[in-house]
């Protein structure tokens, strides 16, 4: 941005010096009005798409649209949203943070924790140290937590762990991976000396070289033995296997409609409380430190108590980011813009009368709930919503955001839809005023499938199936009878300004159709 601004200043100075010699002033308006839309059939290179588009894959989003800014017909909006494809899934899951009360010895499989209230139901949940502290092997999970806070691990520690070390425990029971699973070709029986199978595992997806696509766990399932829904294709004495990688749970999120109705109850229609919230921490407002969720019912979450009743809505955060969540230094996306840049915003820009569109691009970082940043003017979470992340653009001129809002539109078991909401972008101060021949606005947004910190995680870290920022899930089971299921899913760009409508509507929506069967290597859903 600084380099771009320097070039503009240099160009402006050169023009100012040359004008007296040449005896010329500002040129006549030469703008080329923009066409409205996000489809390459109307605008070269425009798109609403994602790639790869196949089900159960990491997938990046790309939205590129143009907007007319002519006097009387402008549809440039400072408030808008991208209603992402209904098969998109953003980072899923939350965590509970605990600490150990004393040194954990090398080779230990148990330790005593602090702040473990309401965690006795935490069975077969991934556990990871915070901050890269060594000692907990990859693929380790919590087998049980007693009422006295004795934590039993699936794997022995590899080095001694200092007291007061922090650990993250996933809020999803069941998803875990093992490296000792025994498969027998044509048989539905599997065994694992360390998997700690229970009847609650029934229905979890099975991912292994030896498993037929679409296989899930079935009864009987207990101890070291379980059953596959489809017989294994090949045999193995020690297969690396993930269970429950497709399971969807509640995510760590920030809500802004919380009220307190009693000494123990928090009310929030936006939170859409889920059974997997039980045990998670809740922070915000006057909520006491170390308040945890005990139970949920409708719009109410019962907590460990000590709350002060208030009908005034406040911001609250549910859960901690999980071990596989992006961190606050990660680049999560980018934005490119073409517009007639106003000299009032960037000194040295061309005079507005030239009607020449300038261009620039910037990147955005990911902020987890509880760490949202930026000025109130351009970075206020939409009212009465739950946000699972902030895509934060911090430029040298102004900062602004897109909030990842989970809309809770049911699309099948455990699935939701997501909007990328820009509550207010500095378009008005950035653009020259409308004219009869304004060049308009071009906007291109990209959201990455995976961030740097997530990509650098060691194999087996955290809950299986969550090491990505954005992925594609099908509307139904990924596989039926061994065939990958297709989908038809739509994405739309809409204005949140009641005075502006993106028209024609057909140019701002895109349906991605992915066929049944084996994945095709192409870009069918990549362009509008």
C-alpha positions, 0 to 999 in steps of 0.5 A: 500500500505504501509503495502504491501510494508513493507511485501515485504521489510521484505521478501526481507531481509529474503531472503538476510540473508538466501542466504549465509547460504544456498548457493543459488542464484535467482531461475530459471524463473518459470513464468506462461504466462498469457492468453489474455482476459476478459471472464471466459470461458478463464480466471478463474473469468474474466469478463466484466459485470455490476450488477444489469443489469436490465433497470432503475436500479443503477448498478456497473461496473466490468472489470477483464482482463489478458494480456500476457507480453511475449517477442515479444507477449506482449499486456500490454498497458499503454493507454487503455479504457473501452467502457462501455455498451451502456445502461450505464448512468453516473451521469446526469445533471448540476446546476446553483449556485445563492445566496440570497441578504438578509435574507429569513424569515421563511415561505417565498416562495420568495427571491431575488437572485444575478447573475440570468441572463438568468434564466427567463426560469428556471421553475419547476427546483429543488433547494437545499441549498449548504453545508447542510444549512437548510431551503429549504424542500426536493422536493422544486422546482423553480416555476419562476424567474423574470427578477428582480431576484425574485425567487418563490418557490414551498414550504415555507422555514422551518427556516430563511436563512442567506443572501449570502447563496448559492443555486443550481438550476438544469438545467433540467426543469420539473423533480420534485416530489410531495407528494400531487398527487391525483390519481383515479383508472381507470382514467387518470386525476390527480391533485396536488395543488402544482405541477404547471403543464404546457404543457411543462411537457407532456412526463415526466415519472410518478413514483408512486405506483398508476401509471402503469409502463411506464406512462407519462404525457399527455395533457391537463396539466396546473395548478393543473391538468394533464393527464396520458397516462395510467389510474391509477391502484389504488386511492390515495388522497396524493401520493408521485410521481416523474415526469421526473425521466428518463429525460436526459439533458446535464451534468456538464463537462470539455472540452479541445478544447474551443476557443473564436471566438468573444466577446460573442461566445465560440466554442467547437465541443466536448461540444455538446452544448444542450438547457439545457446549457442555463443559466449555468456558463462557466469558464476557461482560460480568461473567465470573472467571472460570464459568462453565456450561452445565447444561443447555435447553433451547436458548438457555445455557445453565452455567456453574453460576455466580452470574449477575442478572441483566437484560442488557445484551452483551458480548460473550465468547463460548469455548476456546479455539481448538488446537487446529484453529488458525491463530491470530497471525495467519493470513486468511484471505485477500482482497483486490479492488479497482476503483476511481480512488479519491485524492482525499483518502490517498494524497497524490491520487489522480484528480477525480475528473480523469475517471481512471480506475486505480487498483490495489490489493491487500491481505487479511488475517484471521482472528478467533472469537475473543480476539476480534480487532479494529475500529468500531466504525468498520469492524462491528459484528452484526447484531444478534449473531454468532461469529466463528471468526473475523477476517481482518483487513488492516491497511495503512489507510483504514481497517475493516472486516468480514465476519464469518457468521454461522447462520444455522440454516439446517442442511442435514445432520450437524451442518450449517451455512455461513455468511461472510458479512462486511458490516461497513467498508470504507468505500464511500471515502475511498471512491470519487463521487458518482458521475454519468461515466464513473468507472465503477467498482471491481471487488475480488475476495479470496478466502484460503482453505488452510492457513500457515499455522494450520498447515504446519501442524504435525500429522495427528495433531488435534481432532481429525478432519479439522485442520483447515479453515474452509472445506466442502461437505456434501449435503448428505453422507459423503459416500453411499454404496461406495459412490461419492455423492454429488451436490447442487449448491448456491452462493450469492452476493447481496447488499445489506444496505436497504437502499441498494439492491444488487441487480440483476440478481441473477448476475450475483448468484452462482449454483455449483453442481457437482456430479455423483461418482468419482471426482473429476479433475477440472474447474467446473465450479471455479468460474461464474 
